Amino acid sequence: GEYGLRTTKGIKSKEYLGSGLLSFGPYIDIDKGHYSLAIELICYQSLPQLTISVTSEYGSQILTTKSFPIKTQGYSDIDFVISFDAKSPANSVEFLLTTEGILEYEIVSYTLQKNT
């Protein structure tokens, strides 16, 4: 895509960008409630931080955003968890991962859970 290059290891941000944005669906509709999003990511190098945002309406409304420092050396399997509230039903929800710097990584899994 425009923001990244697919490699055999995962997705790598293009060097001319200086930072990378990986945007992927699932563009789902969710009900009002409290949610947890868990993302398992394999990092092949260290970087200053990863920012995870949850948006609705195709990115026009931010439900939450949180930055995580990543201080690993070389290959690491890391789990990130972010919680948010949908104060009303939300349409076209997507998850955005933004990196600062060049990063090779692989998304292993992501899970969205509604908490009761």
Residue pairs with C-beta under 8 A, 6 or more apart in sequence:
3 13
3 14
3 17
3 20
3 21
3 22
3 23
4 11
4 12
4 13
4 14
4 20
4 21
4 22
5 11
5 12
5 13
5 14
7 104
9 44
9 104
9 105
9 106
10 42
10 44
10 104
10 105
10 106
10 107
11 20
11 22
11 104
11 105
11 106
11 107
12 20
12 102
12 103
12 104
12 105
13 19
13 20
13 21
13 22
13 99
13 102
13 103
14 20
15 102
18 101
19 98
19 99
19 100
19 101
20 98
20 99
20 102
20 103
21 96
21 97
21 98
21 99
22 96
22 97
22 98
22 99
22 107
23 59
23 94
23 96
23 97
24 94
24 95
24 107
25 94
25 95
26 93
26 94
26 95
27 58
27 92
27 93
27 94
28 92
28 93
28 112
29 89
29 90
29 91
29 92
29 93
30 86
30 89
30 90
30 93
30 112
30 114
31 86
31 89
31 114
32 86
32 87
32 88
32 89
33 85
33 86
33 114
33 115
34 83
34 84
34 85
34 86
34 114
34 115
35 83
35 84
35 85
35 86
35 112
35 113
35 114
35 115
36 81
36 82
36 83
36 112
36 113
36 115
37 52
37 54
37 81
37 82
37 83
37 84
37 95
37 110
37 111
37 112
37 113
38 79
38 80
38 81
38 109
38 110
38 111
38 113
39 52
39 79
39 80
39 81
39 82
39 95
39 97
39 107
39 109
39 110
40 77
40 78
40 79
40 80
40 107
40 108
40 109
40 110
41 50
41 77
41 78
41 79
41 80
41 97
41 105
41 106
41 107
41 108
42 75
42 76
42 77
42 78
42 105
42 106
42 108
43 70
43 72
43 75
43 76
43 78
43 103
43 104
43 105
44 74
44 75
44 103
44 104
44 105
44 106
45 72
45 74
45 103
45 104
46 70
46 71
46 72
46 73
46 74
47 70
47 99
47 100
47 101
47 102
47 103
48 69
48 70
48 100
48 101
49 67
49 68
49 69
49 70
49 99
49 100
50 67
50 68
50 70
50 80
50 97
50 98
50 99
51 65
51 66
51 67
51 68
51 96
51 97
51 98
51 99
52 65
52 66
52 67
52 68
52 80
52 82
52 95
52 96
52 97
52 98
53 62
53 64
53 65
53 66
53 95
53 96
53 98
54 62
54 63
54 64
54 65
54 82
54 84
54 93
54 94
54 95
54 96
55 61
55 62
55 63
55 93
55 94
55 96
56 63
56 86
56 90
56 91
56 92
56 93
56 94
57 90
57 91
57 92
58 92
58 94
59 94
59 96
61 90
63 84
63 85
63 86
63 90
63 93
64 82
64 83
64 84
66 82
68 80
70 76
70 78
72 78
77 108
83 115
95 110
97 107
99 105
